[in-house]
Amino acid sequence: MGENFFSVIFYSFYILEGNYQDFKSTIQRYVKLTTTDEFMLNDQKRMQLHIQGGRELSRLIHNYIAAWYSLVEHTQAIRKKMKEHEKEEIRSFTLEYESKLSESLKENFENLFVKDLRRYVQHKALPVPTLHFRMTRVSFADSASEPPLAEMAHSFEFSSEQIQDFNWSRTSKEYIENNKSIPLEKIIDGHFTRMKEFYLWIQFRDHQLHPYASSSVKQSTFEEWKQQQNAV
């Protein structure tokens, strides 16, 4: 099975991960700029970051979604071929794959939202995130008479009002209706984390089903195998 999933693991997922890292580094750099004196004291610079930053992040979000869809399509094509494989253990893997997919991705909110967002981009428009100011309660003050302590920060998010006019799935629609803005970085972080875990599992089973797999690999659990990979 190793040769079948090699291109998915080492090329398609590599592209997705690269686009994720581009998005993360860019959004973190922009958010960091919001704390500088140049941003705080210069209205023109603030507006420039608001417009140009949102436009650039929109491009990177598009790239991430496109890479994700290519990865999904590539994986599905290989899975279909495996259903007709001459070896029974390879054919049975497709059932295991479907079970793992349902367990880890299919009904997951982040995965559903990214899937919906791809449809939105394809059939509606490419939404542009804008700067939002967030104040998050982090802890209570020592005295009961004092107000709670709060953390204040800027983030780039989609305005819910901007994107609500679309046939979103029920889960995404409810989330949009219940939130004034959509925390993109948080959603994409959650999505990529689950995608990475899923494709690590595929890589693990790929190694186990390889005709030349060692007995230690064949007898390992997924968690044991992950620990071994992290130790290398």
C-alpha positions as CSV (number, residue, x, y, z in Angstrom):
1,M,0.0,0.0,0.0
2,G,3.0,2.3,0.5
3,E,3.3,3.3,-3.1
4,N,-0.4,4.3,-3.3
5,F,-0.4,6.9,-0.6
6,F,3.2,8.1,-1.0
7,S,2.2,11.1,-3.2
8,V,-0.7,12.0,-0.9
9,I,1.4,12.1,2.2
10,F,4.6,13.6,0.8
11,Y,3.2,16.0,-1.8
12,S,-0.5,16.8,-1.4
13,F,-0.3,17.1,2.4
14,Y,3.0,18.9,2.1
15,I,1.3,21.6,0.0
16,L,-1.6,21.9,2.5
17,E,0.9,22.3,5.3
18,G,2.9,24.9,3.4
19,N,-0.2,27.0,2.8
20,Y,-1.2,26.6,6.5
21,Q,2.3,27.8,7.6
22,D,2.1,30.8,5.2
23,F,-1.3,31.8,6.6
24,K,-0.1,31.4,10.2
25,S,3.1,33.4,9.8
26,T,1.3,36.2,7.9
27,I,-1.6,36.6,10.3
28,Q,0.7,36.5,13.3
29,R,2.9,39.1,11.8
30,Y,-0.1,41.4,11.1
31,V,-1.5,40.9,14.5
32,K,1.9,41.7,16.0
33,L,1.9,45.0,14.1
34,T,-1.3,46.1,15.8
35,T,0.7,46.3,19.1
36,T,3.4,48.6,17.7
37,D,3.5,52.4,18.2
38,E,3.5,52.8,14.4
39,F,0.1,51.2,14.2
40,M,-1.4,52.6,17.4
41,L,-0.4,56.2,16.6
42,N,-0.9,56.4,12.9
43,D,-4.4,56.2,11.5
44,Q,-3.1,55.9,7.9
45,K,-0.9,52.9,8.8
46,R,-3.9,51.3,10.7
47,M,-6.2,51.7,7.7
48,Q,-3.5,50.3,5.4
49,L,-3.1,47.2,7.5
50,H,-6.9,46.9,7.7
51,I,-7.3,46.9,3.9
52,Q,-4.0,45.3,2.6
53,G,-3.7,42.8,5.4
54,G,-7.3,41.6,4.9
55,R,-6.7,41.3,1.2
56,E,-3.5,39.3,1.6
57,L,-5.1,37.0,4.2
58,S,-8.0,36.4,1.9
59,R,-5.6,35.1,-0.8
60,L,-3.8,32.8,1.7
61,I,-7.2,31.4,2.9
62,H,-8.1,30.7,-0.7
63,N,-4.8,28.9,-1.2
64,Y,-5.3,26.8,2.0
65,I,-8.9,25.8,1.0
66,A,-7.8,24.9,-2.6
67,A,-4.9,22.8,-1.2
68,W,-7.3,21.1,1.2
69,Y,-9.8,20.2,-1.6
70,S,-7.0,18.8,-3.8
71,L,-5.8,16.7,-1.0
72,V,-9.3,15.3,-0.3
73,E,-9.8,14.6,-4.0
74,H,-6.5,12.9,-4.4
75,T,-7.1,10.7,-1.3
76,Q,-10.6,9.7,-2.5
77,A,-9.2,8.7,-5.9
78,I,-6.7,6.3,-4.2
79,R,-9.3,4.9,-1.8
80,K,-11.5,4.0,-4.8
81,K,-8.6,2.1,-6.4
82,M,-8.0,0.2,-3.1
83,K,-11.6,-1.2,-3.2
84,E,-10.5,-3.3,-6.2
85,H,-7.1,-4.3,-4.9
86,E,-6.1,-7.9,-5.2
87,K,-5.2,-8.2,-1.5
88,E,-8.0,-8.5,1.0
89,E,-6.2,-6.6,3.7
90,I,-5.9,-3.6,1.4
91,R,-9.6,-3.8,0.4
92,S,-10.6,-4.0,4.0
93,F,-8.6,-0.9,4.7
94,T,-11.2,1.2,2.9
95,L,-13.8,0.3,5.5
96,E,-11.4,1.2,8.3
97,Y,-10.6,4.5,6.4
98,E,-14.3,5.4,6.2
99,S,-14.7,4.7,10.0
100,K,-11.7,6.8,10.8
101,L,-12.9,9.6,8.5
102,S,-16.3,9.7,10.2
103,E,-14.8,9.6,13.6
104,S,-12.3,12.4,13.2
105,L,-13.4,14.7,10.3
106,K,-16.8,14.3,8.7
107,E,-19.0,15.8,11.5
108,N,-16.3,18.1,12.9
109,F,-17.2,21.8,13.0
110,E,-14.0,23.1,11.6
111,N,-14.1,20.6,8.7
112,L,-17.7,21.4,7.9
113,F,-17.0,25.2,8.0
114,V,-14.0,24.9,5.7
115,K,-16.0,22.7,3.3
116,D,-18.8,25.4,3.3
117,L,-16.3,28.1,2.9
118,R,-14.9,26.5,-0.2
119,R,-18.4,26.4,-1.7
120,Y,-18.9,30.1,-0.7
121,V,-15.6,31.0,-2.5
122,Q,-16.5,29.0,-5.6
123,H,-20.1,30.1,-6.0
124,K,-20.4,33.4,-4.2
125,A,-17.2,35.5,-3.6
126,L,-13.9,35.5,-1.9
127,P,-14.6,37.1,1.5
128,V,-12.1,39.5,2.9
129,P,-11.3,39.4,6.7
130,T,-11.1,42.7,8.5
131,L,-9.5,43.8,11.8
132,H,-11.6,43.2,14.8
133,F,-10.9,44.2,18.4
134,R,-11.5,41.5,21.0
135,M,-11.6,41.8,24.8
136,T,-11.4,38.4,26.5
137,R,-11.8,37.8,30.2
138,V,-8.8,35.8,31.4
139,S,-9.3,35.7,35.2
140,F,-11.0,37.4,38.1
141,A,-9.3,40.1,40.2
142,D,-8.2,39.3,43.7
143,S,-10.9,41.5,45.3
144,A,-14.6,40.9,44.7
145,S,-15.1,44.6,44.3
146,E,-12.7,44.8,41.4
147,P,-13.7,44.1,37.8
148,P,-12.4,40.9,36.0
149,L,-9.1,41.1,34.3
150,A,-9.3,41.2,30.5
151,E,-7.0,40.6,27.6
152,M,-7.3,43.0,24.7
153,A,-6.2,42.2,21.2
154,H,-6.9,42.6,17.5
155,S,-7.6,39.8,15.1
156,F,-8.6,39.4,11.5
157,E,-12.1,37.9,11.1
158,F,-14.9,37.6,8.7
159,S,-17.9,39.8,9.5
160,S,-20.9,37.4,10.0
161,E,-23.2,40.0,8.4
162,Q,-21.0,40.0,5.3
163,I,-21.2,36.3,4.6
164,Q,-24.6,35.2,6.0
165,D,-26.4,35.5,2.7
166,F,-25.6,32.0,1.4
167,N,-26.9,28.4,1.7
168,W,-24.5,27.4,4.5
169,S,-24.9,24.0,6.1
170,R,-27.0,24.0,9.3
171,T,-24.0,23.8,11.6
172,S,-22.1,26.7,9.9
173,K,-25.3,28.8,9.6
174,E,-26.1,28.5,13.3
175,Y,-22.5,29.4,14.2
176,I,-22.6,32.5,11.9
177,E,-26.0,33.6,13.3
178,N,-24.7,33.2,16.9
179,N,-21.5,35.1,16.4
180,K,-20.9,38.7,15.2
181,S,-17.6,37.7,13.5
182,I,-15.8,34.5,12.6
183,P,-12.4,33.8,14.2
184,L,-10.6,32.6,11.1
185,E,-7.2,31.7,12.7
186,K,-8.9,29.6,15.4
187,I,-11.0,27.7,12.9
188,I,-8.2,27.0,10.5
189,D,-5.9,26.0,13.4
190,G,-8.5,23.5,14.5
191,H,-9.0,22.2,11.0
192,F,-5.4,21.7,10.2
193,T,-4.7,20.0,13.5
194,R,-7.4,17.4,12.8
195,M,-6.2,17.0,9.1
196,K,-2.7,16.4,10.3
197,E,-3.8,13.8,12.8
198,F,-5.9,12.0,10.1
199,Y,-3.1,11.9,7.6
200,L,-0.5,10.8,10.2
201,W,-2.9,7.9,10.8
202,I,-3.0,7.1,7.1
203,Q,0.8,7.2,7.0
204,F,0.9,4.8,10.0
205,R,-1.5,2.3,8.4
206,D,0.4,2.8,5.1
207,H,3.6,1.6,6.8
208,Q,1.8,-1.3,8.5
209,L,0.3,-2.6,5.3
210,H,3.5,-2.4,3.3
211,P,4.7,-5.8,2.3
212,Y,8.1,-5.2,3.9
213,A,6.8,-3.7,7.1
214,S,8.8,-4.8,10.2
215,S,7.1,-6.7,13.0
216,S,7.6,-3.8,15.4
217,V,5.6,-1.5,13.0
218,K,2.9,-4.1,12.5
219,Q,2.4,-4.6,16.2
220,S,2.5,-0.9,17.1
221,T,-0.6,1.1,18.0
222,F,-1.0,4.5,16.4
223,E,-0.1,6.3,19.6
224,E,3.0,4.3,20.0
225,W,4.1,4.9,16.4
226,K,3.5,8.7,16.8
227,Q,5.7,8.7,19.9
228,Q,8.5,6.9,18.0
229,Q,8.2,9.4,15.2
230,N,8.5,12.4,17.6
231,A,11.6,10.8,19.2
232,V,13.4,10.6,15.9
